[in-house]
């Protein structure tokens, strides 16, 4: 892992929404909440308080951000955010949240194990299998995985780890 620079909370929210835009699992929910306002992601103005608040409301609407519910239940208020770059091997050591795809990860929670098993073991409603299998296939075909447009890499909080590492 290489730490590139600190990030603002507004940048984190923007990166989170951009990453979920193409998600087979969350893309439709994002589309319903953004109500056609894709310019908030495609041409963001991070110094515009109204835009930043709109993006936070959107993330809160379908994922619970800022409301202490759903994915963000129990999430700390005092996070430091950073842009970081990871190798493929490091990404393979990332862990799924507890209870997500335990069978697919052989109870290891490791992304690399899920990638190995995605084509043969079902997880949740199957949309995650499809997403993982698509990434694995693209990787095998030599694709590179760039972060969402306008970002350097993915962001994670420092004080209380939202993303866990092996």
C-alpha positions in Angstrom: 0.0 0.0 0.0 1.2 3.5 -0.8 -0.4 6.5 0.8 -0.8 9.2 -1.8 -2.5 12.1 0.0 -5.1 13.0 2.5 -8.7 13.3 1.2 -11.7 15.2 2.4 -15.0 13.7 3.4 -16.6 15.2 0.4 -14.0 13.4 -1.9 -14.7 10.1 -0.1 -18.5 10.5 -0.7 -17.8 11.3 -4.4 -15.5 8.3 -4.8 -18.0 6.0 -3.1 -20.9 7.1 -5.3 -18.8 6.9 -8.5 -17.6 3.4 -7.5 -21.2 2.2 -7.0 -22.5 3.7 -10.2 -21.5 0.6 -12.2 -22.3 -1.9 -9.4 -24.8 -4.6 -10.4 -25.9 -4.6 -6.8 -26.1 -0.9 -5.9 -26.2 0.9 -9.2 -30.0 0.9 -9.5 -30.5 2.2 -6.0 -28.0 5.0 -6.7 -29.9 5.8 -9.9 -33.2 6.1 -8.0 -31.7 8.4 -5.4 -29.7 10.6 -7.8 -32.8 11.3 -9.8 -30.9 12.1 -13.0 -28.4 14.4 -11.3 -25.4 12.5 -12.8 -23.6 15.8 -13.1 -22.9 15.6 -9.4 -20.6 12.7 -10.2 -19.5 13.5 -13.8 -18.8 17.2 -13.3 -18.4 17.6 -9.5 -17.6 20.9 -7.8 -16.1 19.9 -4.6 -16.0 23.5 -3.3 -19.7 23.8 -3.7 -21.4 23.1 -0.4 -24.8 22.5 -1.9 -23.4 19.8 -4.3 -21.5 18.2 -1.4 -24.6 18.1 0.7 -26.6 16.7 -2.2 -24.0 13.9 -2.7 -24.1 13.1 1.1 -27.9 13.0 1.1 -27.8 10.6 -1.9 -25.4 8.3 -0.2 -27.4 8.5 3.0 -30.6 7.8 1.2 -29.7 4.3 -0.1 -26.7 3.3 2.1 -27.3 5.1 5.4 -24.4 7.5 5.3 -24.7 10.2 8.0 -27.8 8.5 9.4 -26.1 5.7 11.5 -28.1 3.0 9.6 -27.5 0.2 7.1 -23.9 0.1 5.9 -22.9 3.1 8.0 -24.5 1.9 11.3 -21.9 2.5 14.0 -19.6 4.3 11.6 -17.3 6.8 13.4 -17.7 10.6 12.9 -14.0 11.3 13.3 -12.4 9.5 10.3 -9.3 10.6 8.5 -9.6 9.8 4.8 -6.7 9.1 2.5 -6.1 8.3 -1.2 -4.1 5.1 -1.3 -2.8 2.8 -4.0 -2.8 -1.0 -3.6 -1.3 -3.9 -5.5 -3.4 -6.8 -6.8 -2.0 -9.0 -4.1 -3.0 -6.5 -1.4 -6.5 -6.2 -2.9 -6.7 -10.0 -2.7 -6.0 -9.8 1.0 -8.9 -7.4 1.6 -11.8 -8.9 3.7 -15.5 -8.9 3.1 -17.6 -7.7 6.0 -18.7 -10.3 8.5 -21.5 -12.4 7.2 -21.0 -11.5 3.5 -20.3 -14.5 1.3 -18.9 -16.7 4.1 -19.3 -19.8 2.0 -17.8 -18.3 -1.1 -14.8 -17.1 0.9 -14.5 -20.5 2.7 -15.0 -18.5 5.9 -11.8 -16.6 5.3 -13.6 -13.4 4.2 -10.7 -12.9 1.7 -11.4 -11.3 -1.7 -8.9 -13.6 -3.3 -10.8 -16.7 -2.1 -14.1 -15.2 -3.3 -12.5 -14.5 -6.7 -11.4 -18.2 -6.9 -14.9 -19.5 -6.0 -17.2 -16.9 -7.6 -18.1 -19.1 -10.6 -19.0 -22.1 -8.5 -20.4 -20.9 -5.2 -23.5 -18.7 -4.8 -23.5 -15.6 -2.7 -26.6 -13.6 -1.7 -28.8 -13.0 -4.7 -26.0 -13.9 -7.2 -25.3 -10.3 -8.3 -22.1 -10.3 -6.3 -21.0 -13.5 -8.0 -21.6 -11.9 -11.4 -19.6 -8.8 -10.4 -16.7 -10.8 -9.0 -16.7 -13.2 -12.0 -16.6 -10.3 -14.4 -13.6 -8.7 -12.6 -11.8 -12.0 -12.6 -12.4 -12.6 -16.3 -11.3 -9.1 -17.1 -8.2 -9.5 -15.1 -7.4 -12.8 -16.8 -7.8 -11.0 -20.1 -5.2 -8.4 -19.2 -7.5 -5.5 -18.2 -6.2 -2.9 -15.9 -8.5 -1.5 -13.2 -8.3 2.2 -12.9 -10.0 4.1 -10.1 -13.1 6.1 -10.8 -12.6 9.1 -13.1 -11.1 12.0 -11.2 -9.6 10.0 -8.4 -6.2 8.5 -7.8 -7.2 5.4 -6.0 -9.7 4.2 -3.5 -10.1 5.9 -0.1 -10.3 4.3 3.3 -10.7 5.8 6.8 -7.7 5.5 9.2 -9.0 5.8 12.8 -11.5 3.0 12.7 -11.0 0.7 9.8 -14.1 0.6 7.6 -12.3 -1.7 5.1 -10.5 -4.5 6.9 -7.2 -6.0 5.9 -5.8 -9.5 6.5 
